[in-house]
Amino acid sequence: MDTATSAFTAENLNTITSTSAVEGPTGALQLGKTGDRFRTIISGHLNAPPGPPSAFMGGYAYSISGQTAS
């Protein structure tokens, strides 16, 4: 958190612990499988009171399955 600008960035490492398919427009859709890993990056900016919202943020995710830990 940058206290001068109220900007923030977060990085998360995630592991899928269970999965189930959902119905998509062309049939069943399943994203990933148990044990797959992915990383999420989120950046945002806190909103000054009185809000809402209290913050704006956006981000992305990508697979890291098959990569060794660094």
C-alpha positions in Angstrom: 0.0 0.0 0.0 1.3 3.4 -1.0 0.0 5.7 1.6 0.8 8.8 -0.4 -1.3 7.7 -3.5 -3.6 5.1 -1.9 -2.5 2.6 -4.6 -2.0 -1.1 -3.9 -0.9 -4.3 -5.6 -1.4 -7.8 -4.3 0.0 -11.1 -5.6 -1.6 -14.4 -4.6 -0.4 -18.0 -5.2 -3.4 -20.4 -5.4 -3.9 -24.1 -5.5 -7.2 -25.7 -6.6 -8.4 -28.0 -3.9 -11.6 -29.2 -5.6 -13.4 -28.7 -8.9 -16.8 -29.2 -10.5 -18.1 -28.5 -13.9 -20.6 -25.7 -14.6 -23.0 -25.5 -17.5 -21.6 -23.3 -20.2 -23.3 -22.1 -23.4 -21.9 -25.1 -25.4 -22.0 -27.7 -22.6 -20.1 -28.6 -19.4 -17.1 -26.3 -18.6 -14.5 -27.1 -16.0 -11.6 -24.7 -15.3 -8.6 -26.6 -14.0 -8.3 -29.7 -12.0 -7.5 -30.5 -8.3 -3.8 -29.7 -7.6 -3.4 -27.1 -10.4 -1.8 -23.9 -9.4 -2.3 -20.3 -10.6 -1.1 -16.8 -9.7 -3.4 -13.8 -9.4 -2.2 -10.2 -9.6 -4.6 -7.4 -8.3 -3.9 -3.7 -8.5 -6.2 -0.9 -7.2 -6.7 2.4 -5.6 -8.5 3.2 -2.4 -11.4 5.6 -2.7 -11.6 8.6 -0.3 -14.6 8.6 2.1 -17.5 8.8 2.0 -17.5 6.1 -0.7 -19.0 3.6 -1.7 -17.1 2.0 -3.2 -14.2 1.9 -0.8 -11.8 0.8 -3.6 -11.5 0.2 -7.3 -9.4 -2.8 -8.4 -8.7 -5.0 -11.4 -6.4 -7.9 -12.1 -5.6 -11.1 -13.9 -4.7 -14.7 -13.3 -2.4 -17.2 -15.1 -1.5 -20.8 -14.7 1.7 -21.8 -13.0 1.0 -25.6 -13.0 4.1 -27.5 -14.0 6.5 -24.8 -13.0 8.9 -25.2 -10.1 8.7 -22.9 -7.1 11.1 -20.0 -7.2 
